[in-house]
Amino acid sequence: MTDHPTNGLDDVVHQRVRLGILAIAHQARQVEFGFLRTTLQLTAGNLGQHLTVLEKAELIEIEKGYEGKRPRTWVTLTAAGQSALRDEIAHLKQLIQQVEQAETASTARPSSERDS
């Protein structure tokens, strides 16, 4: 029996907000805290907690500084973060493929078999 794709999902990465953070950070070289907060519709405190989890797991790097006189926080995906995101997406693709194959097999059976 083969390992089910959900067994490979990473609890740190798979959580909706953290997956969103990693995906957005992957698309940009560097992403600003305020952009993440607005895009993911989070409070600053909630976003901060998720960033802390990802930073402790070494999936992102956080850089604090100033843009003019305004304080800014930037988030960058690490190599480990890129790898974790890539692995998560691969497992999700496998899961989707299994679900689609099961649906195809289910609809291919005669209706008398499906109804029993």
Residue pairs with C-beta under 8 A, 6 or more apart in sequence:
5 91
5 92
5 94
5 95
5 98
6 91
6 95
8 87
8 90
8 91
8 94
9 88
9 91
9 92
10 84
10 87
10 88
12 18
12 53
12 54
12 57
12 59
12 84
13 19
13 22
13 59
13 84
13 85
13 87
13 88
14 88
15 50
17 40
17 42
17 46
17 47
17 50
18 50
18 53
18 54
19 85
19 88
20 39
20 40
21 36
21 40
21 47
21 50
21 51
21 54
21 60
21 75
22 54
22 59
22 60
22 77
22 81
22 84
22 85
22 88
23 85
24 31
24 35
24 36
24 39
24 40
25 31
25 60
25 75
25 76
25 77
25 81
26 77
26 81
26 82
26 85
29 76
30 63
30 74
30 75
30 76
31 74
31 75
31 76
32 72
32 73
32 74
32 75
33 44
33 47
33 51
33 72
33 73
33 74
33 75
34 72
36 42
36 47
36 75
37 43
37 44
37 47
40 47
42 50
51 60
51 62
51 75
54 60
54 81
55 61
55 62
57 80
57 84
58 78
58 80
58 81
59 77
59 78
59 80
59 81
59 84
60 75
60 76
60 77
60 78
60 81
61 75
61 76
61 78
62 73
62 74
62 75
62 76
63 73
63 74
63 75
63 76
64 71
64 72
64 73
64 74
65 71
65 72
65 74
66 72
77 85
106 114
